[in-house]
């Protein structure tokens, strides 16, 4: 396991109880080197979304927790935000929860000759993601999923504006 993955796992375990105490779902923790340096990105959500003020308050609390636990060597920028309309699907439960929605999905190796998919998520069963793309059904082993996101729903955009 890469050090980056260990850091993400440790931060996830540290922040999960805090998120739950606010009635939030900890969607994802990312620790990445970007153009301006290391970034620790924490995505939080709840049905109906999370406000900018909530993100700011949680950012301060998470920053304090990270300072006390001293999990990360060196400097980094902390970003606490909502996953947005193109929310990443990162846990098997996400693939069940968002069944019926349009998603994009990228696999680590080809499935029936392709690695990139965009279609209707039918769910997950026995660690197999069920996806319909242009009338064709695909069964994709969970272990092959590199990245998957919801495709923004135009109706959700109208509700937010």
VENVENUR-V457911 format. One record per pair of residues at least 12 apart in sequence whose C-alpha atoms are under 10 Angstrom apart, sorted by the first residue. I is the first residue (numbers start at 1). J is the second residue. D is the distance in Angstrom with one decimal. If there is no record, write none. Layout:
i:I j:J d:D
i:I j:J d:D
//
This chain:
i:3 j:31 d:9.9
i:4 j:30 d:8.6
i:4 j:31 d:6.3
i:4 j:32 d:7.5
i:4 j:33 d:9.6
i:4 j:72 d:9.7
i:5 j:29 d:9.6
i:5 j:30 d:8.5
i:5 j:31 d:7.9
i:5 j:32 d:9.8
i:6 j:31 d:9.8
i:6 j:71 d:9.9
i:7 j:29 d:9.2
i:7 j:30 d:8.9
i:7 j:31 d:7.3
i:7 j:40 d:9.5
i:7 j:71 d:7.1
i:7 j:72 d:7.0
i:7 j:73 d:9.8
i:8 j:28 d:8.8
i:8 j:29 d:5.7
i:8 j:30 d:6.0
i:8 j:31 d:6.1
i:8 j:32 d:9.6
i:8 j:40 d:8.4
i:8 j:41 d:9.4
i:8 j:42 d:9.5
i:8 j:71 d:9.8
i:8 j:72 d:9.8
i:9 j:28 d:9.9
i:9 j:29 d:7.8
i:9 j:30 d:9.3
i:9 j:31 d:9.9
i:10 j:29 d:9.6
i:10 j:69 d:10.0
i:10 j:71 d:7.4
i:10 j:72 d:9.6
i:11 j:29 d:7.2
i:11 j:30 d:9.2
i:11 j:31 d:9.4
i:11 j:40 d:9.1
i:11 j:42 d:9.0
i:11 j:62 d:9.4
i:11 j:65 d:9.6
i:11 j:66 d:7.9
i:11 j:69 d:9.6
i:11 j:71 d:7.5
i:11 j:72 d:9.0
i:12 j:26 d:7.7
i:12 j:27 d:9.3
i:12 j:28 d:7.6
i:12 j:29 d:6.1
i:12 j:30 d:9.3
i:12 j:42 d:8.5
i:13 j:26 d:9.9
i:13 j:29 d:9.9
i:14 j:62 d:8.8
i:14 j:65 d:7.9
i:14 j:66 d:8.3
i:14 j:69 d:8.7
i:14 j:71 d:9.6
i:15 j:29 d:9.3
i:15 j:42 d:8.9
i:15 j:58 d:9.8
i:15 j:61 d:9.5
i:15 j:62 d:6.9
i:15 j:65 d:8.2
i:15 j:66 d:9.1
i:16 j:44 d:9.8
i:18 j:58 d:8.6
i:18 j:61 d:8.6
i:18 j:62 d:8.2
i:18 j:65 d:9.6
i:19 j:44 d:7.5
i:19 j:45 d:9.1
i:19 j:58 d:8.3
i:19 j:62 d:9.6
i:22 j:46 d:9.7
i:22 j:54 d:9.4
i:22 j:58 d:9.2
i:23 j:45 d:9.0
i:23 j:46 d:7.3
i:23 j:47 d:9.8
i:24 j:44 d:6.4
i:24 j:45 d:5.6
i:24 j:46 d:5.2
i:24 j:47 d:8.8
i:24 j:49 d:9.3
i:24 j:50 d:8.4
i:25 j:43 d:8.5
i:25 j:44 d:5.6
i:25 j:45 d:5.2
i:25 j:46 d:6.0
i:25 j:47 d:9.2
i:26 j:42 d:7.6
i:26 j:43 d:6.2
i:26 j:44 d:4.8
i:26 j:45 d:6.7
i:26 j:46 d:9.0
i:26 j:82 d:9.7
i:26 j:83 d:9.9
i:27 j:42 d:7.7
i:27 j:43 d:5.3
i:27 j:44 d:5.4
i:27 j:45 d:6.7
i:27 j:46 d:9.5
i:27 j:82 d:8.8
i:27 j:83 d:7.5
i:27 j:87 d:8.7
i:27 j:88 d:7.9
i:27 j:89 d:8.3
i:27 j:90 d:7.4
i:27 j:91 d:8.5
i:27 j:94 d:9.3
i:28 j:41 d:8.0
i:28 j:42 d:5.9
i:28 j:43 d:5.2
i:28 j:44 d:7.4
i:28 j:45 d:9.8
i:28 j:83 d:8.4
i:28 j:87 d:9.9
i:28 j:88 d:8.1
i:28 j:89 d:9.1
i:28 j:90 d:7.2
i:28 j:91 d:9.2
i:29 j:41 d:5.7
i:29 j:42 d:4.7
i:29 j:43 d:6.5
i:29 j:44 d:9.2
i:29 j:79 d:9.9
i:29 j:80 d:9.5
i:30 j:42 d:6.5
i:30 j:43 d:8.5
i:30 j:79 d:9.7
i:31 j:72 d:9.9
i:31 j:76 d:9.0
i:31 j:77 d:9.7
i:31 j:78 d:9.4
i:32 j:76 d:9.3
i:33 j:76 d:8.9
i:36 j:76 d:9.4
i:36 j:77 d:9.1
i:37 j:75 d:8.2
i:37 j:76 d:6.6
i:37 j:77 d:7.7
i:38 j:74 d:8.8
i:38 j:75 d:7.1
i:38 j:76 d:4.6
i:38 j:77 d:6.3
i:38 j:78 d:8.9
i:39 j:75 d:8.9
i:39 j:76 d:5.3
i:39 j:77 d:4.7
i:39 j:78 d:6.0
i:39 j:79 d:7.2
i:40 j:72 d:9.6
i:40 j:76 d:6.6
i:40 j:77 d:6.0
i:40 j:78 d:4.9
i:40 j:79 d:6.1
i:40 j:80 d:8.4
i:41 j:77 d:8.2
i:41 j:78 d:6.0
i:41 j:79 d:4.7
i:41 j:80 d:6.0
i:41 j:81 d:7.7
i:42 j:55 d:9.7
i:42 j:59 d:8.9
i:42 j:62 d:9.4
i:42 j:78 d:7.8
i:42 j:79 d:6.2
i:42 j:80 d:4.8
i:42 j:81 d:6.4
i:42 j:82 d:8.4
i:42 j:83 d:8.8
i:43 j:55 d:9.3
i:43 j:79 d:8.3
i:43 j:80 d:6.0
i:43 j:81 d:5.1
i:43 j:82 d:5.3
i:43 j:83 d:5.4
i:43 j:84 d:9.0
i:43 j:87 d:9.2
i:43 j:88 d:9.4
i:44 j:58 d:9.5
i:44 j:80 d:7.4
i:44 j:81 d:6.1
i:44 j:82 d:5.2
i:44 j:83 d:6.6
i:44 j:84 d:9.7
i:45 j:81 d:8.3
i:45 j:82 d:5.7
i:45 j:83 d:6.8
i:45 j:84 d:8.8
i:45 j:87 d:9.4
i:46 j:82 d:9.0
i:49 j:82 d:7.2
i:49 j:83 d:9.0
i:49 j:84 d:8.6
i:49 j:85 d:9.8
i:49 j:160 d:9.9
i:50 j:81 d:8.1
i:50 j:82 d:6.2
i:50 j:83 d:9.4
i:50 j:84 d:9.7
i:51 j:81 d:8.7
i:51 j:82 d:8.0
i:52 j:80 d:9.3
i:52 j:81 d:7.6
i:52 j:82 d:8.4
i:54 j:80 d:9.4
i:54 j:81 d:9.0
i:54 j:82 d:9.8
i:55 j:79 d:8.8
i:55 j:80 d:5.7
i:55 j:81 d:5.7
i:55 j:82 d:7.7
i:56 j:79 d:9.3
i:56 j:80 d:7.3
i:56 j:81 d:8.5
i:57 j:80 d:9.4
i:58 j:80 d:7.3
i:58 j:81 d:9.3
i:59 j:78 d:7.5
i:59 j:79 d:7.2
i:59 j:80 d:5.6
i:59 j:81 d:8.6
i:60 j:78 d:9.6
i:60 j:80 d:9.4
i:62 j:78 d:8.9
i:62 j:80 d:8.7
i:63 j:78 d:7.5
i:63 j:79 d:9.8
i:63 j:80 d:9.9
i:66 j:78 d:10.0
i:83 j:149 d:9.9
i:84 j:150 d:9.5
i:84 j:152 d:8.7
i:85 j:149 d:9.1
i:85 j:150 d:7.1
i:85 j:151 d:7.4
i:85 j:152 d:5.0
i:85 j:153 d:7.4
i:85 j:154 d:9.6
i:85 j:156 d:7.7
i:85 j:157 d:7.9
i:86 j:103 d:8.6
i:86 j:104 d:9.3
i:86 j:148 d:9.3
i:86 j:149 d:5.6
i:86 j:150 d:4.7
i:86 j:151 d:5.4
i:86 j:152 d:5.3
i:86 j:153 d:8.7
i:87 j:103 d:9.6
i:87 j:148 d:8.6
i:87 j:149 d:5.4
i:87 j:150 d:5.4
i:87 j:151 d:8.1
i:87 j:152 d:8.3
i:88 j:103 d:9.3
i:88 j:104 d:9.4
i:88 j:105 d:9.8
i:88 j:147 d:7.5
i:88 j:148 d:5.7
i:88 j:149 d:4.2
i:88 j:150 d:6.4
i:88 j:151 d:9.6
i:89 j:103 d:8.9
i:89 j:104 d:9.6
i:89 j:105 d:9.1
i:89 j:145 d:9.9
i:89 j:147 d:7.6
i:89 j:148 d:5.3
i:89 j:149 d:5.4
i:89 j:150 d:7.2
i:90 j:145 d:9.1
i:90 j:146 d:9.2
i:90 j:147 d:7.6
i:90 j:148 d:7.2
i:90 j:149 d:8.5
i:91 j:142 d:9.4
i:92 j:123 d:9.0
i:92 j:124 d:7.0
i:92 j:125 d:9.2
i:92 j:126 d:9.8
i:92 j:127 d:7.4
i:92 j:128 d:9.3
i:92 j:129 d:8.5
i:92 j:142 d:7.7
i:93 j:123 d:9.1
i:93 j:124 d:8.2
i:94 j:123 d:8.8
i:94 j:124 d:9.1
i:94 j:149 d:10.0
i:95 j:121 d:7.3
i:95 j:122 d:8.1
i:95 j:123 d:5.3
i:95 j:124 d:5.8
i:95 j:125 d:9.4
i:95 j:127 d:10.0
i:95 j:128 d:9.8
i:95 j:129 d:7.2
i:95 j:130 d:8.8
i:95 j:131 d:10.0
i:95 j:142 d:9.8
i:95 j:148 d:9.4
i:95 j:149 d:10.0
i:95 j:150 d:9.9
i:96 j:121 d:8.6
i:96 j:122 d:7.9
i:96 j:123 d:4.7
i:96 j:124 d:5.8
i:96 j:125 d:8.6
i:96 j:129 d:9.0
i:96 j:130 d:9.8
i:97 j:121 d:9.9
i:97 j:123 d:7.8
i:97 j:124 d:9.5
i:98 j:120 d:9.7
i:98 j:121 d:7.2
i:98 j:122 d:8.4
i:98 j:123 d:7.4
i:98 j:150 d:8.2
i:99 j:120 d:7.7
i:99 j:121 d:5.0
i:99 j:122 d:4.9
i:99 j:123 d:4.8
i:99 j:124 d:8.3
i:99 j:130 d:9.1
i:99 j:131 d:9.2
i:100 j:119 d:9.6
i:100 j:120 d:6.0
i:100 j:121 d:5.4
i:100 j:122 d:5.7
i:100 j:123 d:7.7
i:100 j:131 d:9.5
i:100 j:132 d:9.9
i:101 j:119 d:8.3
i:101 j:120 d:5.6
i:101 j:121 d:5.7
i:101 j:122 d:8.0
i:101 j:123 d:9.5
i:101 j:150 d:7.1
i:101 j:151 d:7.7
i:101 j:152 d:9.3
i:101 j:153 d:8.5
i:102 j:118 d:7.1
i:102 j:119 d:5.3
i:102 j:120 d:4.4
i:102 j:121 d:6.0
i:102 j:122 d:9.3
i:102 j:131 d:9.2
i:102 j:132 d:9.3
i:102 j:133 d:9.5
i:102 j:149 d:8.8
i:102 j:150 d:6.1
i:102 j:151 d:5.5
i:102 j:152 d:8.1
i:102 j:153 d:8.2
i:103 j:117 d:8.0
i:103 j:118 d:5.7
i:103 j:119 d:5.7
i:103 j:120 d:6.2
i:103 j:121 d:6.4
i:103 j:131 d:8.8
i:103 j:132 d:10.0
i:103 j:133 d:9.9
i:103 j:148 d:6.9
i:103 j:149 d:5.5
i:103 j:150 d:4.4
i:103 j:151 d:5.0
i:103 j:152 d:8.6
i:104 j:116 d:7.4
i:104 j:117 d:5.6
i:104 j:118 d:4.4
i:104 j:119 d:6.7
i:104 j:120 d:8.8
i:104 j:121 d:9.1
i:104 j:131 d:9.9
i:104 j:147 d:8.1
i:104 j:148 d:5.4
i:104 j:149 d:5.4
i:104 j:150 d:6.5
i:104 j:151 d:6.6
i:105 j:117 d:5.1
i:105 j:118 d:6.4
i:105 j:119 d:8.6
i:105 j:121 d:9.7
i:105 j:131 d:9.4
i:105 j:140 d:9.8
i:105 j:145 d:7.0
i:105 j:146 d:7.6
i:105 j:147 d:5.8
i:105 j:148 d:4.2
i:105 j:149 d:6.7
i:105 j:150 d:8.9
i:106 j:118 d:9.0
i:106 j:144 d:8.4
i:106 j:145 d:6.1
i:106 j:146 d:5.6
i:106 j:147 d:5.2
i:106 j:148 d:6.3
i:106 j:149 d:9.3
i:107 j:140 d:8.3
i:107 j:141 d:9.1
i:107 j:142 d:9.1
i:107 j:143 d:8.8
i:107 j:144 d:5.2
i:107 j:145 d:4.6
i:107 j:146 d:5.1
i:107 j:147 d:7.1
i:107 j:148 d:8.8
i:108 j:143 d:8.5
i:108 j:144 d:5.2
i:108 j:145 d:6.3
i:108 j:146 d:5.6
i:108 j:147 d:8.8
i:109 j:144 d:6.7
i:109 j:145 d:8.8
i:109 j:146 d:9.1
i:110 j:140 d:9.8
i:110 j:144 d:8.8
i:111 j:138 d:8.3
i:111 j:139 d:8.4
i:111 j:140 d:7.0
i:111 j:141 d:9.1
i:111 j:144 d:8.8
i:112 j:138 d:8.4
i:112 j:139 d:9.6
i:112 j:140 d:9.6
i:115 j:144 d:9.5
i:115 j:145 d:9.3
i:115 j:146 d:9.6
i:116 j:147 d:9.6
i:116 j:148 d:9.7
i:117 j:131 d:8.6
i:117 j:132 d:9.2
i:117 j:133 d:7.1
i:117 j:138 d:9.4
i:117 j:148 d:9.2
i:118 j:131 d:8.6
i:118 j:132 d:8.4
i:118 j:133 d:6.3
i:118 j:134 d:8.7
i:118 j:148 d:9.5
i:118 j:149 d:9.6
i:118 j:150 d:9.6
i:118 j:151 d:8.5
i:119 j:131 d:6.3
i:119 j:132 d:5.4
i:119 j:133 d:4.4
i:119 j:134 d:6.9
i:119 j:135 d:9.0
i:119 j:136 d:9.3
i:119 j:137 d:9.4
i:119 j:138 d:9.7
i:119 j:150 d:9.9
i:119 j:151 d:9.1
i:120 j:132 d:5.1
i:120 j:133 d:6.5
i:120 j:134 d:8.7
i:120 j:135 d:9.4
i:120 j:137 d:9.5
i:120 j:150 d:9.8
i:120 j:151 d:9.7
i:121 j:133 d:8.9
i:121 j:137 d:9.9
i:121 j:138 d:9.9
i:121 j:150 d:9.3
i:122 j:137 d:9.3
i:122 j:138 d:9.8
i:122 j:139 d:10.0
i:124 j:139 d:9.0
i:124 j:140 d:9.1
i:124 j:141 d:9.3
i:124 j:142 d:8.4
i:125 j:139 d:9.5
i:125 j:141 d:9.7
i:125 j:142 d:9.6
i:126 j:141 d:8.9
i:126 j:142 d:8.9
i:127 j:139 d:9.7
i:127 j:140 d:8.5
i:127 j:141 d:6.1
i:127 j:142 d:5.2
i:127 j:143 d:7.9
i:128 j:140 d:5.4
i:128 j:141 d:4.5
i:128 j:142 d:5.5
i:128 j:143 d:8.7
i:128 j:144 d:9.7
i:129 j:141 d:6.1
i:129 j:142 d:6.1
i:129 j:143 d:9.7
i:129 j:144 d:9.8
i:129 j:145 d:8.8
i:130 j:142 d:9.8
//
